[in-house]
Amino acid sequence: MPRSSQGPVADDSEAAMTMKSVSTQHEAMARRARPQGVHADAFKGLAGSFLTGVAVVSARQGRHDYGCTVSSFASLSLDPPLLLTCLTPHSATLEAIHHHAAFAVAILDDSDHSRLTAQKFAQPGAHPFADVEVQRTEGGLAIPASWLAWARLELWETYPGGDHEIVVGRVVDSDTADRPPSGTGAPAS
């Protein structure tokens, strides 16, 4: 005897599993929507306790170069070779990355000159390339001349990341200087 004239009907155990899955998804969405966690100052203190290098991310839109200082930078994958960085959604550099689908990352050395360069690129709305000696990658992207290493990347993907956008790029060209990395940590493997 058919259970329904409308077609097959899932048994009670399948329906229960589906309802449990939907319930779990709703609970996860509710947790993300609730304000929770530590105060912003405490979080900044935590994140600032991690010794990182400093890098400049740059992009080009039309005839204009854009760039910003980042400390949120990491290798993501060896095959394919992917790097990631995090930028604020209203960044002119991010807009140029989206427009050109390419960007560069220059890891700065720990010289006084590089510290000044990083400070110039950290100022929102500034035009840091006007006051900094630059080199150009094969793709025409500007990078500060005081680099320890650099990479030219094609935009791979972007993802929302809270109040930032996670930018993933595939490395298409790179170079490293003939001097040891700065900082106290060992190079990433």
C-alpha positions in Angstrom: 0.0 0.0 0.0 1.6 3.4 -1.0 2.4 5.8 1.8 1.5 8.9 -0.3 0.0 9.7 -3.6 2.5 12.6 -3.9 5.6 10.4 -4.2 7.9 8.8 -1.7 8.0 10.0 1.9 11.0 9.9 4.1 10.8 7.7 7.1 10.6 9.1 10.6 14.4 8.6 11.3 15.4 10.6 8.1 13.0 13.4 9.1 14.4 13.5 12.6 18.0 13.7 11.3 17.0 16.5 8.9 15.3 18.5 11.7 18.4 18.0 14.0 20.7 19.2 11.2 18.6 22.3 10.6 18.4 22.9 14.4 22.2 22.7 14.7 22.7 25.1 11.8 20.3 27.6 13.4 22.2 27.3 16.8 25.5 28.0 15.1 24.1 31.1 13.3 22.6 32.3 16.6 26.0 32.0 18.3 27.7 34.0 15.6 25.0 36.7 15.8 25.3 37.1 19.6 27.8 39.7 20.8 30.3 37.8 22.9 34.0 37.5 23.6 36.5 39.7 25.2 36.6 43.5 25.1 38.3 44.9 22.0 41.2 46.4 24.0 41.9 43.0 25.6 41.8 41.3 22.2 44.2 43.9 20.7 46.6 43.2 23.7 46.4 39.5 23.1 47.0 39.8 19.3 49.7 42.4 19.8 51.7 40.0 22.1 52.5 37.8 19.1 55.8 38.8 17.5 55.3 39.1 13.7 57.1 40.7 10.9 55.8 43.7 9.1 54.8 43.7 5.4 53.4 46.1 2.9 50.6 45.0 0.6 50.4 46.9 -2.7 48.2 47.0 -5.7 47.7 49.1 -8.8 44.5 50.6 -10.2 44.9 52.5 -13.5 48.0 54.6 -13.1 47.8 54.8 -9.3 49.7 52.7 -6.7 48.0 51.8 -3.4 49.5 50.1 -0.4 49.1 49.5 3.3 51.1 48.0 6.2 49.9 44.6 7.4 50.8 42.3 10.2 48.1 39.8 9.3 50.0 37.8 6.7 50.6 34.1 6.5 51.5 31.3 4.1 48.4 29.1 3.4 49.4 26.4 1.0 52.4 25.0 -0.8 50.5 23.4 -3.6 49.2 25.7 -5.0 51.5 28.3 -3.4 49.0 30.5 -1.6 49.5 33.4 0.9 46.8 35.3 2.8 46.5 38.7 4.3 43.6 40.6 6.0 42.5 44.1 5.0 39.7 46.4 6.1 36.8 46.4 3.7 37.0 50.1 3.0 40.7 50.0 2.1 41.7 51.7 -1.2 44.3 48.9 -1.5 41.6 46.3 -1.3 39.5 48.0 -3.9 42.6 48.1 -6.2 43.2 44.4 -5.6 39.6 43.6 -6.5 39.9 45.8 -9.7 43.2 44.5 -10.9 43.0 40.9 -9.5 46.6 41.1 -8.5 48.7 42.4 -5.7 52.2 42.3 -4.1 53.4 41.6 -0.6 56.8 43.0 0.5 58.1 41.7 3.8 60.2 44.5 5.3 63.6 44.1 7.1 64.1 45.5 10.6 66.1 48.6 9.6 65.2 52.1 10.8 64.4 52.9 7.1 61.8 50.0 7.0 60.2 51.1 10.2 59.6 54.6 8.8 58.3 53.0 5.6 55.9 50.8 7.6 54.7 53.9 9.5 54.0 55.8 6.2 52.0 52.9 4.8 50.1 52.5 8.1 48.5 56.0 7.8 45.0 55.8 6.2 44.4 58.1 3.3 48.2 58.8 2.9 50.0 58.5 -0.4 53.1 56.6 0.9 54.6 55.7 -2.5 55.2 59.4 -3.0 57.9 59.4 -0.3 59.3 55.9 -0.6 61.9 54.4 -2.9 60.2 51.7 -4.9 60.9 48.9 -7.2 58.5 47.4 -9.7 57.6 43.7 -10.1 57.3 42.2 -13.6 53.6 42.9 -13.4 54.2 46.6 -12.7 53.3 46.5 -9.0 55.2 48.9 -6.7 57.1 47.5 -3.7 59.2 49.4 -1.1 62.9 49.0 -1.9 63.7 47.9 1.7 62.3 44.4 1.3 63.5 41.3 2.9 61.3 39.2 0.6 58.5 39.9 -1.8 55.8 38.1 -3.8 53.6 39.0 -6.7 50.2 37.3 -6.5 47.1 36.7 -8.5 43.9 37.1 -6.5 42.7 33.6 -5.7 39.7 34.3 -3.4 38.4 36.6 -0.7 36.4 35.7 2.4 34.6 37.7 5.0 36.5 37.8 8.3 34.6 39.8 10.9 35.6 43.4 10.4 38.2 42.5 7.8 38.3 40.8 4.5 40.6 37.8 4.1 42.5 38.1 0.8 44.1 34.9 -0.6 46.6 35.1 -3.5 48.4 32.6 -5.6 52.2 33.4 -5.8 53.3 33.8 -9.4 56.7 35.4 -8.7 58.9 36.0 -5.6 62.4 36.9 -4.4 64.3 36.9 -1.2 67.2 39.1 -0.1 70.6 37.6 0.8 70.3 38.3 4.5 68.7 36.5 7.4 65.0 37.1 8.4 64.4 39.7 11.1 62.7 38.9 14.4 63.3 36.1 16.8 61.4 33.3 15.3 62.6 30.7 12.8 61.5 31.0 9.2 58.2 29.2 8.4 58.6 25.8 6.7 
